[in-house]
């Protein structure tokens, strides 16, 4: 027992792998064949969660509700990390998200859809034999039929990277991930090769092969692809092959759910003429992408936010993360309250009851009928992120306009969150090698 420990967008990715031994080394290959120092260049297309049966107001309310649930998961995940609850039998992970990937695993490849999540690390899918598997729209992967499946041995670095989600050695590495909504996956950590997009394969990627799964939060897919900063995430495992970077450009939440947004890896993630800020790395919660916010201005005037409101503390408390899976932005109450007050002063209208939307500040008007204030998020190094009106307010219906942000209790430990509505129609580049995040406005459907 020495090695045991207790415990939307659609993207096409195919997992295939040449037979490898149970070593701790991570092996990489690329197709077409390339030199060892050549970077892969990948583009894949993404679509939002499919809710075509819902009206736009219903889709927005559903997205806000999911956003609130995700915030609770981030809170639970952060509290566990901050408190060092390594003895928790079922540590809560973040998981879920607004975007999906279509993935194929094995040789021959078997396709499935998976949630894309910048707030999680592990890549996983449901696997046969199923002790318990939820219904997914595509066949469940059977590793016994793949010529390229290999389990990760206990003691391997990527097994150790599971932390307190590692559940044992048999003699290979096993895991259990539980999510805040009761969804979970458990099974074997294994190696396979990812075919990402139409022409690139990468061998030796560790993923979770889940034999026992509950999928309330994963009903539209058969697993998850983590794009966090931890060792098990896709971008960390791709490493230098993808130049340690990826980027995406998200269409508006009100666009058709059939429209696609691009996701790039490696050379495909290049971004010229962009603003760049340093990222903050947390040793307590290494999964999250922390951004160095210093303040907020409205119509050119700095809001009266107490100093240190957004600081990431040495014990892991606070800070702000950028997250693709959270729909709206959540601000610590000492920042949200002055922002809301300033917006109300800038808009010469009486707020209306918007409780049916799940949002806090609404007006009975159309965005075309009112002059909206200019909101700018200020980041370290004098980097300003100016939010277009559509990234600040959501037009819920013809005459209901709501602020796409909410406050969260101050001092509860978990971070503020920069959500995906605030990211839409920006090309955003995550560079893990240089520890930076870059962005610039873009027409995502023309990239």
N, C-alpha and C positions, 0 to 999 in steps of 0.2 A: 504493500500500500504506500511505499515511499513516493511513488510517482503519481498518486491519485490526489485530486483536489476536489473539494466540495463546490459543490456549487455555490395628374396626372398626366407619364410619358412611356412609350414602348420602344425598346432598343433591341436590335438583333445581335445576339452574341452566341457563338457556338463553342461548346467545350469538347475538345478532342485532345488526346495525349499519346505519345509514344510510350511504350512500356518503360517504367522507371523502377529503380530499386527503392526500398524503404530507407532512404538515407535522409539526413537532415538538410541536405543541400537543396536549394531551390534551383531548378533547371529551367532555362528559357530557350525557346527557338522561335523563329518567325518564318512565316510563309507569305510571299515568296521568299526563297532562301536569301539571307543577307549576311553581311559581315557582323562580327560580334559587337562592333561599336555603332552599328547603324540603328537609328531609332525607327520605331514603327510610326506610321501615319494613318490614323483611323478616324473615320467619321461614321456615326450611326444616327439614325433618326428616332425621335422620341414623340410619343403622344401622351396626353393626360389620361388619367383614369377615365374609363368609359362610363358615362352617365347620360347617354343619349336620350333615355326615356324621361329625363328631368328637364324642366324649364330652366332658363338661366337663373332666375331667383332661387329655385330649389337647388340647383347645382352649387350656387354660391353659399347658401345656408349649409348644405352638406359639407362643403369644403371648410367652412368656419368651424363646424362641429368637430370635424376630424382634426383640425388645427388645435383645438382646445384639448382633445384627447392626447395628441402628440406632445403638447406642452407638459401634460401631467407625466408622460413617460420620461421626457427629458429631466423633469424634476426628480422623479424616482431614481433614474440612472445616476444623476449628479449627486444626489444625497448618499447613495451607496458608495460611490467612489470617494466622496469627501470624508465620509465616516469610516472608510476602510473596512466595509463589511465583507471581508474575505471569507467569513465563515457562513455567509448566507447560502442556504441550500438551493434557492432559486433566484439568483440575481436578475433584476429586471433590466432588459436591454431596450433601446429606443425602437428600432424597427419601423415598419409601416412607411408611409410616404405617399406622395402624390403622383409618382411616376413609375412606369413599368418598363422592364426589359424583356424582350423575347430572347431566350437563351437555348442553346443546344449543347448537350453534354455527352461525352463518350465517343467511342469508335465502334460502330457507326453512331453518328450524333443523334440525340433525341431532343427535340425542341420543347421549351416551356417558357412561360412568362414569369418574370421576377420583378419585384419592387426594387427601384433604385433609391439608395438612401445615403446621403452625405453625413448622416448622424450615426451610422453603424459601420462595422468593419467586416464581419464574417460574410462570405459568399456561401449560400446554401440552397439546396433544392430537396424535394421529397424523393425518397429512394425506395425501391423494393429490396427485400420483402418488407411490406408495410405492417408494422404492429398496429399502427393507426395512422391513416392518411386522410386528409380532407379532400373533397372533390376539386379537381383542377381541370381546366378546359383542354389540356393536352395530356398525352401519355406520361405516366410516371417513370422516371429513369430506373433502369434495371442494371446495376453495375456488373452483374454476372455475365451480361451480354456485351460488355465493353472490353476490348482487348487492351485498353490503355488505362485502366483503373488501378490505383495503388494506394493502400492505406498509409497514413502518416504514423510513424512509430512514436511511442511515448519517449520523451526526452528530446525530441527534435525541437528546434527553436520555434517553429510555427505551432507546435503543440503547446509549448510553454506560453505562447502568446495568447492562448485561450484564457489564461488567468483562472479566475474562479468559476468560469463556465466549463472548464475541463472536469470531466466526471470520473475518469478512470483509465486504466491500462489493461488491454485484454489479449495480447500485449500491445495493441495499437491504441491510438488516441481517440477518445470519445468526448462528446460535448453535450451540453444542454443550454439552449438560449430560451428564456421566457420573456415575453413582451408585456407591456403594461395593460393591454386589453385582455390578457389571458391566453393569447396565442403563444405557441412555443414550438420548438423543434429540437430533437435530440437524435444522435446517431454517431457516425464515424467521421473523423476528419480524414480527408483523402486528397490525393493528387489527381488532376486531370489537365488537359490542354484546352485553353480558351481560343476559339476562333471568333475574333471580334470584328464585326462588320463583315465585309465581303471578301477580304483578301489577307487577313492577318491571323496567325495562330501563335499562341504563347504557351509553352509547355511548363509543367511543374507548378501550376497554381493550386494552392490548397483551398478546398471548399468543404462545406459540411454536407454530408450525405445523410439526410434525416429519415429515419425509419419510423419515428413516432412523432406525429405533428398534429397540432390543432391550429386551424387557420382563420379564425374570425377576422383578423386584420389582413389576411392574405387571400381573400376569396377570389380576386381577379388574377392571381398568379400562383405559381408553384414554388416560390422561394424568394430570395432576396440577394441583391448584389450591393455590398457595402462599399461606399466611396469615402469613408472617413480617413483619419490620419494614422490609425493603428496598423500594426504589422500585418494583420490578416486582410486588410482592405485590398480591393482590386488595384488601386493606384500604387499602393505601397509594394505589392507583389510584382506589378509590372516594372516598377523601379526605373532604372536607367533606360530600359527598352522603350519606355514611354516618356523619357526625359523627366520623369517624376512629375508630370503635369497633365491636367485635363481641363477642358472648358466646356461651357454650355451656353445656350441662348434660349431663354424660355419665352414662348408666346404668351399672350394675355390669357388670363383665366376665363375671359368671356369669348375668346375665339372658339371656333368649332372644335369639338373634341377629336375630329378626324385629322386636323392639321398637325403637322410634325414640327418639332424643334430639334436642332442639331446638338450632338454631344461629340466632342473631339478628344482624342488621346495623342500624346507624343507630338510629332511635328505638326499634326493637324490642329493642335491647340495653340498655334501662334496667334499673337494679338498685338498689332502695331498701333501706335498713337493712343494708347490707353493710359489711364491714371493707375498708379501702383501704390499700394500700401503694404507695410510689413504685417505679417501674421504673428499671432502670439501662440506659443506652444505651452500647453499645460502638462506638467508631469503627473498631475493627479487625474486628469481626464484627457488622455492623449488622443482620443477619438475625434473630439470636436475641433472645428475650424474657428478659432477665436479671432475676431477682428478688433483693431485698436480704436474704438470710438472715443472721441474726446468731448463731443457736444453736439447740439442740434440748433440750427438757426431757422427762423421763420421770417420771410420777407426781409432777409438781411440782418435781422436782429437776433443775437444769441439768447437762447432761452435761459432762464434762471434755474439751472440744474445744479444741485449741490456737488461740490468737488468730490471726486472719487466714486460717484454713483455707478459708473461703468467699469471701474477697475477690477481686473482679475486678481484676486488675493492669492497669497502664497499657499493658503490651505485649500485652494480650489474653488472657493466661493466667488460668485459674481461673474463679471465679464459679459461679453456679448459674442454669440456665435452666429455665423451665416449658415442657413440650413435650407436645402431645397425641398425638404419634406414638410415644412411648416408653412401653411398658406399665408398667414398674416404675421405682422411684426408684433412682438411682445416687449414692452419696455418696463423697466423697474418703475414703480409708482412715482418716485421723486422726479423722474424724467417725463413720465406720461402725463401727470397732472398739469405741469406748466405748459406742455405742448398742447393739450386739449384746450386749456384756458386761452392760449394765444390764438388757436384756430377759431375758437368761438368769437373772439374779439375781432378777428380779421374778416369773418363772414357775417355780413349784416342780415342774418336770417335767424328765426327762432328754431332751435332744434326740435325734431319730432320724435315720437316714440319709435325706436327701431329694434325693440327687444325681440321681435319675431326673427330678426336676422342673426341674433347672437352677438351683434356689435353694439358699441357704446355710444357713438356720436353720429346721428343721422339728420339729414335735412330733406324736406319735401320739395325737391327740385331736381332738375337735370343739370349735369356738369356744364352743359352748353349755355345755361341760363344764369350762371353765377361766376363771378371772378374768384378763383381759388388761390389761396396763398402759395408761395413758393417755399417748399420745405427742403432743407439741406442737412444731410448727416455729415458731420465733420470727423475726420479720422487723423491719426497721427501723421506728422510730416506735412501738414497743410493740405491733405487730400480731401476734397469735397465731393460728395455723392449727391448730386441734385436730382430730386425725385420729380418726374413729370406728374401731372395731376392724376393720371390713370394709375400711377403707382402709389398714390396716397389715398385716393377715394375709389370705392366701387359703386358703379351705377347698378343698384340691386334691381330696380324696375324703372319704368319711365319717369316716375316722380319720387324716387327714393334713392338718395345719395348718402353713402356711409363711409366713415373713416375706416380704412383697412388696417387698423392697429388697435391694440388693447393694452391695458396696464396689467402688471402682475405685482403681487405683494413684495414689498421691499425686505431685504435681509433674510430671504428664505433659502439662500444658498445657490439656487440654480440660475443659469445665465439669462440675460435678455436674448431675444432671438430676432434676427433679421430675416424675415420670411420671403417666400417666393413671389408674392405680388410685388414687393419692392424690388425684386430682381428682374421682373419681366421686361423684355425688350432691351436688356443689357447683355452684352457678351461678357461673360465672367470667367476669368482664368485662375485656376488654383495651381500654384507652383510650389511643390513640396521641396524641391531642391534648393530654391532660393528663399523659401519661407515668405512668399509674397502672394498677394491677391491683386489682380488687375481687372479693370472693367472699363467699358465705354458703351454708350448708347448704340444700338444696332437694330436693323430690321431683320429679326430672326428668321423670317420665312424666305429671306433672300440670300442667306449665307451659304 
